[in-house]
Amino acid sequence: MRHLPWLLAVLLFAPSVAAQQSTSAGPIIHSSGAVFAVPTPSFETNPDQSYKVAFELAGASSSPDRLNPSLNTVARFLNMHAQGGVPQDRVQAAVVVHGAAAWELLNDEGYRARHGVDNPNAALIRELVRAGTKVILCGQTAASRGISHDGLVDGVQVALSAMTAFAMLQEQGFRVNPW
């Protein structure tokens, strides 16, 4: 009981401290991918190691006019490592897209025809591709949904299948992100 006032003070103060922390995007992706600085992690990030991670994107955004949060995660991965001192040439990402998320790779013209708005993912996809991220669409998904290769955002690649893309990326040293 004697510690109750102290505990209440900590609980009331903690949210205001957390609210004071800010995020920043960049230096690799500037339009998205803002992350918190972690000044002295006890599990250190080795700047001499290569970080090659493949992400799966299967679920569509909650609304056609909203950025897919999984694409933001890829941007966060790139930015947090660069901000954490890992040289940009040691950080690589790939995104393998299948299922309902495939529509989010359409260029603005095709996306507008389907959803009535420009593709909110297109600018980030182009920025990811410019930064060296492989954005790969499952060819089986594209064929089953009638998605034309020339109707995709510039830089999106098409694989035989998502399964094939993951197998090939793993042979190239990419590790599959577990979530």
C-alpha positions, 0 to 999 in steps of 0.5 A: 500500500505504501508504494501505491502513490509511486505506482500511480505516478509511474502509470500516469507519467509513462504515457506522456513519455511515450507520447514524446518519442517521435518517429522519422522516415528515411534515409532509404524510404522517405514517403513511409516507414517511420521508425523510433530510434532505439539508442542503445539496444542490448541485443546489438545490430551488427552493421557488418552483417547482411540483412536480406529479408523476404516479406509475404503480402497476401492481405489487401488493405482495409480500404481501397484508399489506404496504404497497405500496412504491410508495405509500410512494414517493408519500408520500416525494415529498410529505414530502421536498419539504416538509422541503426547504422547498417550500411544501405548496401547491406540491407535488402528486402523483397516482397512476394505478393499473392492473393487479394493483395495482388490488386494493390500492385495495379498502376493508377489507371487499372486501380482507378478502374477497379476501385474508383481512386488512384492506387495509394500504394503506387508511390511507395512501391515505386520508391521501394523498387528504386531503393532496390527492393524486389516487388514480385507478383505471383504469376498464378495469382495474376493469371487467376485474377486476369491481372495484366503484366503491363497494368502493374506499377512500374518495376513490379516483377512477375514470378511463376508463382509465389512459392517459386519466388520464395524458393528462389529468394531463399537460394539468394540468401533471403530469409523469410520474415515470420510475420 
